Amino acid sequence: MSRSNRRYRDLKQQIQRPAPLSSQAERRDDLGQALDEVNAWGLLEEQQQAHHRLMTCFGPAIFRGYLPVAWAGVAIWHKPRGYYFYDTLGLLGIWALRTGERGVEMVVGTRVLTYMLPFFNPESYYRRIQTEFRTFYKESASPPPDEQRRYTACYDPARRLDLRREIEDEVSRWAAEQDALRRE
């Protein structure tokens, strides 16, 4: 058998035989699953696609972190409509935080991010802001501090539909507040 035929056979066997998963990959992602079961992505995607008269929304995107506790979140970012409103960016998100050994806390909250670059290039800004904000803003998408949390609850799979409804109500309240603030 020629060398190229052996390489072809070996490659074919590697493709057909999946690599074993690591123990960490086998472990269920309970934070991601909690976000999925309350439809975090769908709720924020609806807000991003809603036609807010005086606000532009971008996202949603998924974020993860491990400090001070393990967390996963889905967030959208928004700014007032207009060319000159880039100095601060609002963030609305739904986060799942690991509390204790097996507990998961669901958080809906907001954050205000500050523009960090010494200059403003509108072409690159408006191109990049549609898909990500971390290039331009100091803070990350980590969960908000307690005073910026709008809703907090312990995740219980048996109550997931109630949690979903409560989170949806809070996100809708946020949207109504934003539209009311912008009208004044």
Residue frames as qw, qx, qy, qz and C-alpha x, y, z in Angstrom:
[[0.000, 0.891, 0.453, 0.000, 0.00, 0.00, 0.00],
 [0.418, 0.493, -0.033, 0.762, 1.41, 3.37, -0.95],
 [0.256, -0.168, -0.462, 0.833, 2.01, 6.11, 1.55],
 [0.270, -0.065, -0.107, -0.955, -0.74, 8.38, 0.17],
 [0.608, -0.273, -0.628, -0.401, -3.29, 5.54, 0.36],
 [0.513, -0.289, -0.676, 0.442, -2.41, 4.93, 4.02],
 [0.054, -0.096, -0.239, 0.965, -2.78, 8.63, 4.80],
 [0.441, -0.162, -0.379, -0.797, -6.12, 8.66, 3.02],
 [0.632, -0.302, -0.709, -0.080, -7.29, 5.60, 4.97],
 [0.393, -0.232, -0.564, 0.689, -6.11, 7.08, 8.30],
 [0.128, 0.006, 0.036, -0.991, -7.83, 10.40, 7.62],
 [0.546, -0.227, -0.540, -0.599, -11.03, 8.61, 6.64],
 [0.586, -0.317, -0.717, 0.205, -10.97, 6.61, 9.89],
 [0.216, -0.160, -0.401, 0.876, -10.42, 9.76, 11.95],
 [0.319, -0.097, -0.192, -0.923, -13.38, 11.44, 10.31],
 [0.638, -0.256, -0.621, -0.376, -15.64, 8.44, 10.85],
 [0.635, -0.372, -0.585, 0.341, -14.58, 7.96, 14.48],
 [0.135, -0.882, -0.025, -0.450, -15.45, 11.03, 16.56],
 [0.322, 0.351, -0.617, 0.626, -12.99, 12.03, 19.24],
 [0.451, -0.519, -0.694, 0.214, -14.09, 11.27, 22.82],
 [0.148, -0.851, -0.105, -0.494, -15.50, 14.26, 24.67],
 [0.254, 0.298, -0.614, 0.685, -13.60, 15.62, 27.60],
 [0.263, -0.440, -0.789, 0.339, -15.17, 15.30, 31.03],
 [0.023, 0.396, 0.218, -0.892, -15.85, 19.04, 31.06],
 [0.308, 0.094, -0.494, -0.808, -17.59, 18.90, 27.67],
 [0.344, -0.267, -0.888, -0.144, -19.70, 15.97, 28.83],
 [0.101, -0.403, -0.623, 0.662, -20.90, 17.93, 31.84],
 [0.131, 0.759, 0.588, 0.245, -24.14, 19.70, 31.11],
 [0.186, 0.200, -0.047, 0.961, -24.02, 23.42, 30.71],
 [0.139, -0.617, -0.739, 0.234, -26.66, 24.28, 33.30],
 [0.043, -0.550, -0.099, 0.829, -26.21, 28.05, 32.88],
 [0.138, 0.163, -0.585, -0.783, -26.74, 27.90, 29.13],
 [0.177, -0.344, -0.903, -0.189, -29.62, 25.49, 29.57],
 [0.075, -0.606, -0.570, 0.549, -31.32, 27.83, 32.06],
 [0.088, 0.455, -0.167, -0.870, -31.03, 30.72, 29.60],
 [0.168, -0.004, -0.797, -0.580, -32.37, 28.52, 26.82],
 [0.152, -0.428, -0.889, 0.059, -35.32, 27.31, 28.87],
 [0.018, 0.695, 0.412, -0.589, -36.46, 30.86, 29.66],
 [0.524, 0.663, 0.411, 0.341, -35.98, 31.82, 25.98],
 [0.324, -0.711, 0.009, 0.624, -33.49, 34.60, 26.80],
 [0.296, -0.097, 0.546, 0.778, -32.25, 34.89, 23.21],
 [0.070, 0.546, 0.724, 0.416, -35.77, 35.07, 21.78],
 [0.197, -0.852, -0.419, 0.245, -36.95, 37.73, 24.23],
 [0.281, -0.655, 0.170, 0.680, -33.99, 40.00, 23.53],
 [0.283, 0.082, 0.672, 0.680, -34.11, 39.35, 19.80],
 [0.046, 0.750, 0.642, 0.153, -37.72, 40.59, 19.78],
 [0.210, -0.876, -0.136, 0.412, -36.59, 43.83, 21.44],
 [0.361, -0.367, 0.459, 0.724, -33.72, 44.23, 19.01],
 [0.181, 0.278, 0.734, 0.592, -36.08, 43.84, 16.06],
 [0.006, 0.791, 0.568, -0.229, -38.82, 46.05, 17.54],
 [0.324, 0.594, 0.208, 0.707, -39.16, 49.44, 15.92],
 [0.373, -0.661, -0.336, 0.558, -38.21, 51.75, 18.76],
 [0.301, 0.916, 0.228, 0.137, -38.77, 55.27, 17.52],
 [0.017, 0.949, -0.265, 0.173, -35.82, 56.97, 19.18],
 [0.541, -0.570, 0.618, 0.008, -33.47, 54.12, 19.99],
 [0.697, 0.453, -0.524, -0.184, -31.35, 51.74, 17.92],
 [0.780, -0.408, 0.453, -0.143, -30.71, 48.23, 19.27],
 [0.489, 0.540, -0.674, -0.122, -28.00, 45.77, 18.26],
 [0.222, -0.275, 0.899, -0.258, -27.35, 42.14, 19.09],
 [0.703, -0.655, 0.236, -0.145, -28.20, 39.85, 20.76],
 [0.518, 0.515, -0.659, 0.181, -24.96, 38.12, 21.62],
 [0.885, -0.392, -0.249, 0.026, -23.87, 35.46, 24.09],
 [0.111, 0.735, -0.506, 0.437, -21.31, 36.22, 26.80],
 [0.880, -0.311, -0.345, 0.100, -19.59, 34.11, 29.47],
 [0.094, 0.714, -0.479, 0.502, -17.38, 34.74, 32.43],
 [0.750, -0.182, -0.607, 0.190, -16.05, 33.13, 35.57],
 [0.356, -0.107, -0.458, 0.807, -15.43, 36.00, 37.99],
 [0.252, -0.483, 0.696, -0.467, -16.60, 36.64, 40.64],
 [0.664, 0.049, 0.711, -0.227, -18.84, 33.61, 39.97],
 [0.235, 0.076, 0.810, 0.532, -19.43, 31.57, 36.83],
 [0.393, 0.576, 0.341, -0.630, -22.03, 33.26, 34.63],
 [0.284, 0.211, 0.708, 0.611, -23.50, 33.16, 31.15],
 [0.203, 0.613, 0.353, -0.678, -25.66, 35.81, 29.58],
 [0.365, 0.507, 0.585, 0.518, -27.45, 37.06, 26.51],
 [0.111, -0.647, -0.210, 0.725, -27.50, 40.81, 25.90],
 [0.417, 0.721, 0.360, 0.420, -28.51, 43.50, 23.45],
 [0.353, -0.354, -0.096, 0.861, -26.89, 46.91, 23.33],
 [0.185, 0.809, 0.516, 0.214, -28.66, 50.14, 22.44],
 [0.297, -0.226, -0.039, 0.927, -28.07, 53.83, 21.90],
 [0.320, 0.707, 0.301, -0.553, -30.20, 56.84, 21.04],
 [0.660, 0.555, 0.390, 0.323, -30.70, 57.29, 17.32],
 [0.117, 0.990, -0.076, -0.034, -28.39, 59.80, 15.76],
 [0.697, 0.556, -0.298, 0.341, -24.84, 60.33, 14.67],
 [0.116, 0.652, -0.464, 0.588, -23.39, 61.87, 17.83],
 [0.724, -0.487, 0.223, -0.434, -24.72, 59.54, 20.51],
 [0.827, 0.238, -0.495, 0.119, -21.78, 57.19, 20.79],
 [0.046, 0.593, -0.580, 0.556, -20.23, 58.26, 24.13],
 [0.425, -0.167, 0.767, -0.451, -22.40, 55.88, 26.16],
 [0.508, 0.027, -0.741, -0.438, -24.03, 52.62, 25.21],
 [0.668, -0.263, 0.382, -0.582, -26.81, 50.90, 27.12],
 [0.295, 0.170, -0.936, -0.091, -26.81, 47.16, 27.70],
 [0.755, -0.173, 0.204, -0.599, -29.88, 45.07, 28.51],
 [0.389, 0.309, -0.866, -0.059, -29.25, 41.46, 29.38],
 [0.888, -0.315, 0.002, -0.336, -30.47, 38.26, 30.91],
 [0.220, 0.558, -0.770, 0.218, -27.83, 36.42, 32.93],
 [0.914, -0.305, -0.245, -0.106, -27.63, 33.07, 34.66],
 [0.022, 0.704, -0.597, 0.384, -25.22, 33.08, 37.63],
 [0.722, -0.100, -0.673, 0.125, -23.98, 30.05, 39.52],
 [0.360, -0.631, 0.334, -0.601, -24.79, 30.39, 43.19],
 [0.716, -0.363, 0.531, -0.271, -23.60, 27.78, 45.64],
 [0.461, -0.211, 0.839, 0.196, -23.00, 24.21, 44.61],
 [0.268, 0.295, 0.833, 0.383, -25.84, 23.66, 42.12],
 [0.156, 0.762, 0.481, -0.405, -27.98, 26.79, 42.32],
 [0.329, 0.284, 0.414, 0.800, -28.58, 29.12, 39.38],
 [0.033, 0.660, 0.373, -0.651, -29.79, 32.68, 39.77],
 [0.376, 0.578, 0.514, 0.509, -31.54, 34.42, 36.87],
 [0.185, -0.594, -0.146, 0.769, -30.92, 38.17, 36.54],
 [0.370, 0.727, 0.398, 0.419, -32.39, 40.77, 34.20],
 [0.363, -0.735, -0.097, 0.565, -30.51, 44.03, 34.32],
 [0.457, 0.862, 0.068, 0.209, -29.01, 46.99, 32.55],
 [0.633, -0.406, 0.078, 0.654, -25.56, 48.51, 32.34],
 [0.299, 0.950, -0.016, -0.094, -24.16, 51.73, 30.92],
 [0.820, -0.031, 0.199, 0.537, -20.91, 51.39, 29.00],
 [0.043, -0.903, 0.095, 0.417, -18.52, 54.30, 28.37],
 [0.733, 0.658, -0.067, 0.155, -16.74, 54.92, 25.06],
 [0.725, -0.571, 0.164, 0.349, -13.01, 54.39, 25.57],
 [0.695, 0.288, 0.243, 0.613, -11.17, 55.33, 22.38],
 [0.256, -0.494, -0.073, 0.828, -9.51, 58.76, 22.16],
 [0.191, 0.247, -0.379, -0.871, -11.12, 59.47, 18.77],
 [0.631, 0.364, 0.572, -0.376, -14.35, 58.61, 16.96],
 [0.043, 0.224, -0.725, -0.650, -14.27, 57.07, 13.50],
 [0.651, 0.192, 0.275, -0.681, -17.91, 56.83, 12.39],
 [0.675, 0.351, -0.528, -0.378, -17.27, 54.45, 9.49],
 [0.394, 0.174, -0.883, 0.187, -15.66, 51.75, 11.58],
 [0.248, -0.024, 0.649, -0.719, -17.90, 52.42, 14.58],
 [0.683, 0.210, 0.145, -0.685, -21.19, 51.99, 12.77],
 [0.674, 0.299, -0.632, -0.236, -19.90, 48.95, 10.93],
 [0.345, 0.171, -0.859, 0.337, -18.62, 47.15, 14.05],
 [0.317, -0.100, 0.527, -0.782, -21.30, 48.17, 16.56],
 [0.757, 0.050, -0.251, -0.601, -23.84, 46.05, 14.71],
 [0.851, 0.046, -0.523, -0.020, -22.06, 42.84, 15.71],
 [0.719, -0.313, -0.416, 0.460, -20.00, 43.70, 18.82],
 [0.129, -0.957, -0.056, -0.253, -19.26, 46.57, 21.19],
 [0.785, -0.530, 0.016, 0.321, -16.14, 45.49, 23.07],
 [0.624, 0.321, 0.107, 0.705, -13.79, 47.23, 20.65],
 [0.070, 0.631, 0.106, 0.765, -15.15, 50.64, 21.64],
 [0.531, -0.693, -0.024, -0.487, -16.39, 50.40, 25.23],
 [0.019, -0.569, 0.715, -0.406, -14.49, 49.84, 28.49],
 [0.587, -0.196, 0.628, -0.471, -16.79, 47.56, 30.39],
 [0.078, 0.056, -0.957, -0.274, -17.66, 43.98, 29.54],
 [0.593, -0.256, -0.414, -0.641, -21.03, 42.26, 29.40],
 [0.266, -0.034, -0.867, 0.419, -20.68, 40.87, 32.92],
 [0.279, -0.668, -0.688, -0.053, -23.77, 40.83, 35.14],
 [0.022, -0.729, 0.006, -0.684, -24.81, 44.23, 36.48],
 [0.112, 0.125, -0.681, 0.713, -24.27, 45.33, 40.09],
 [0.033, -0.437, -0.850, 0.292, -27.22, 44.92, 42.46],
 [0.140, 0.564, 0.267, -0.769, -28.54, 48.46, 41.97],
 [0.323, 0.384, -0.457, -0.734, -28.87, 47.93, 38.21],
 [0.011, -0.110, -0.987, -0.118, -30.71, 44.63, 38.45],
 [0.470, -0.102, -0.161, -0.862, -34.34, 44.84, 37.43],
 [0.905, -0.142, -0.083, -0.394, -35.32, 41.25, 38.23],
 [0.107, 0.447, -0.869, 0.182, -33.69, 38.42, 40.19],
 [0.878, -0.160, 0.101, -0.440, -34.98, 34.91, 40.83],
 [0.403, -0.358, 0.841, 0.051, -33.60, 31.47, 41.63],
 [0.531, 0.261, -0.597, -0.542, -33.92, 29.20, 38.63],
 [0.545, -0.024, 0.783, -0.300, -36.15, 26.19, 39.15],
 [0.054, 0.054, -0.815, -0.574, -36.80, 23.97, 36.10],
 [0.023, 0.493, 0.865, -0.087, -40.30, 23.22, 37.41],
 [0.060, 0.805, 0.340, -0.482, -41.09, 26.97, 37.33],
 [0.405, -0.112, 0.440, 0.794, -39.41, 27.74, 34.02],
 [0.104, 0.593, 0.608, 0.518, -42.60, 28.86, 32.27],
 [0.287, -0.894, -0.322, 0.123, -43.46, 31.23, 35.13],
 [0.483, -0.536, 0.189, 0.666, -39.88, 32.56, 35.10],
 [0.355, 0.225, 0.557, 0.716, -40.07, 33.03, 31.34],
 [0.045, -0.800, -0.519, -0.297, -43.28, 35.03, 31.69],
 [0.409, -0.841, -0.137, 0.328, -41.85, 37.17, 34.51],
 [0.483, -0.313, 0.349, 0.740, -38.66, 37.86, 32.55],
 [0.240, 0.458, 0.597, 0.614, -40.68, 38.69, 29.43],
 [0.180, -0.893, -0.408, -0.049, -42.80, 41.13, 31.47],
 [0.463, -0.711, 0.058, 0.525, -39.67, 42.82, 32.84],
 [0.420, -0.028, 0.493, 0.762, -38.10, 43.16, 29.38],
 [0.079, 0.673, 0.585, 0.446, -41.39, 44.62, 28.08],
 [0.322, -0.887, -0.255, 0.214, -41.46, 47.08, 31.01],
 [0.490, -0.432, 0.255, 0.713, -37.92, 48.14, 30.16],
 [0.296, 0.292, 0.577, 0.702, -38.91, 48.79, 26.53],
 [0.102, -0.833, -0.501, -0.211, -41.96, 50.81, 27.58],
 [0.434, -0.784, -0.072, 0.438, -39.80, 52.89, 29.96],
 [0.465, -0.180, 0.398, 0.770, -37.25, 53.56, 27.22],
 [0.155, 0.526, 0.588, 0.595, -39.92, 54.68, 24.78],
 [0.260, -0.885, -0.388, 0.001, -41.53, 56.91, 27.46],
 [0.504, -0.610, 0.070, 0.607, -38.16, 58.47, 28.43],
 [0.403, 0.033, 0.480, 0.779, -37.30, 59.28, 24.84],
 [0.061, 0.716, 0.577, 0.389, -40.64, 61.04, 24.24],
 [0.338, -0.838, -0.289, 0.315, -40.09, 63.58, 27.03]]
